[in-house]
Amino acid sequence: MTSTDTDAGTRHVSRVIARPWREVHAYAADPRNLVHWASGLATATVTPLDDGSWSASSPFGDVTVRFVPPNDLGVLDHTVRMPDGTEVLNPLRVLPHDDGAEVVFTVRRRPGMTDDDVARDAAVVATDLETLRGRCEAAAAG
């Protein structure tokens, strides 16, 4: 795992996945797959809404997730509307890498978060990215 701290309380958490980056991007870009690898965001069925966003049950309650428009650049940024109405932008990239794909998630400190809160969020993201790697690499071996 790679985790890089910045002075602004931002951490970049990444995993290298031994699969073509476009394949990893396609899997991660499908919100219906979130429940299979992103337990920090979706713990049950993810349902499409009429406005193009998705409803999900998360560890912190029911949330709405809106991804950037589909693209072939590996950008999977998404905004999560929390149960209290707060919106959190989550930058997520799938990048070409010599060994396949590198997935990079940016964890940002939000108002009121302590260093420990940021560390916990980064640890959850690291676990989720490890799960994503396992699923993508197992699918290739299967």
VENSUL-V457544 format. One record per residue. N is the residue number from 0. RES is the residue in one small letter. D_LAST is the distance of its C-alpha to the last C-alpha in whole Angstrom. Layout:
{{N & RES & D_LAST} {N & RES & D_LAST}}
This chain:
{{0 & m & 24} {1 & t & 27} {2 & s & 30} {3 & t & 33} {4 & d & 36} {5 & t & 39} {6 & d & 42} {7 & a & 42} {8 & g & 40} {9 & t & 36} {10 & r & 33} {11 & h & 30} {12 & v & 27} {13 & s & 24} {14 & r & 21} {15 & v & 19} {16 & i & 16} {17 & a & 14} {18 & r & 13} {19 & p & 16} {20 & w & 18} {21 & r & 19} {22 & e & 15} {23 & v & 16} {24 & h & 19} {25 & a & 18} {26 & y & 16} {27 & a & 18} {28 & a & 21} {29 & d & 20} {30 & p & 22} {31 & r & 21} {32 & n & 18} {33 & l & 20} {34 & v & 20} {35 & h & 16} {36 & w & 17} {37 & a & 21} {38 & s & 23} {39 & g & 26} {40 & l & 26} {41 & a & 25} {42 & t & 25} {43 & a & 25} {44 & t & 24} {45 & v & 25} {46 & t & 28} {47 & p & 29} {48 & l & 33} {49 & d & 35} {50 & d & 36} {51 & g & 32} {52 & s & 32} {53 & w & 29} {54 & s & 30} {55 & a & 28} {56 & s & 29} {57 & s & 29} {58 & p & 30} {59 & f & 34} {60 & g & 34} {61 & d & 34} {62 & v & 33} {63 & t & 33} {64 & v & 30} {65 & r & 31} {66 & f & 29} {67 & v & 31} {68 & p & 31} {69 & p & 27} {70 & n & 28} {71 & d & 26} {72 & l & 27} {73 & g & 25} {74 & v & 27} {75 & l & 26} {76 & d & 29} {77 & h & 30} {78 & t & 33} {79 & v & 33} {80 & r & 36} {81 & m & 36} {82 & p & 38} {83 & d & 42} {84 & g & 41} {85 & t & 40} {86 & e & 38} {87 & v & 36} {88 & l & 34} {89 & n & 31} {90 & p & 30} {91 & l & 27} {92 & r & 25} {93 & v & 22} {94 & l & 24} {95 & p & 23} {96 & h & 22} {97 & d & 23} {98 & d & 19} {99 & g & 18} {100 & a & 19} {101 & e & 21} {102 & v & 22} {103 & v & 25} {104 & f & 27} {105 & t & 31} {106 & v & 32} {107 & r & 36} {108 & r & 39} {109 & r & 40} {110 & p & 44} {111 & g & 44} {112 & m & 41} {113 & t & 42} {114 & d & 40} {115 & d & 39} {116 & d & 37} {117 & v & 36} {118 & a & 34} {119 & r & 33} {120 & d & 31} {121 & a & 30} {122 & a & 28} {123 & v & 27} {124 & v & 25} {125 & a & 24} {126 & t & 22} {127 & d & 21} {128 & l & 20} {129 & e & 18} {130 & t & 16} {131 & l & 15} {132 & r & 14} {133 & g & 12} {134 & r & 10} {135 & c & 10} {136 & e & 9} {137 & a & 6} {138 & a & 5} {139 & a & 6} {140 & a & 4} {141 & g & 0}}
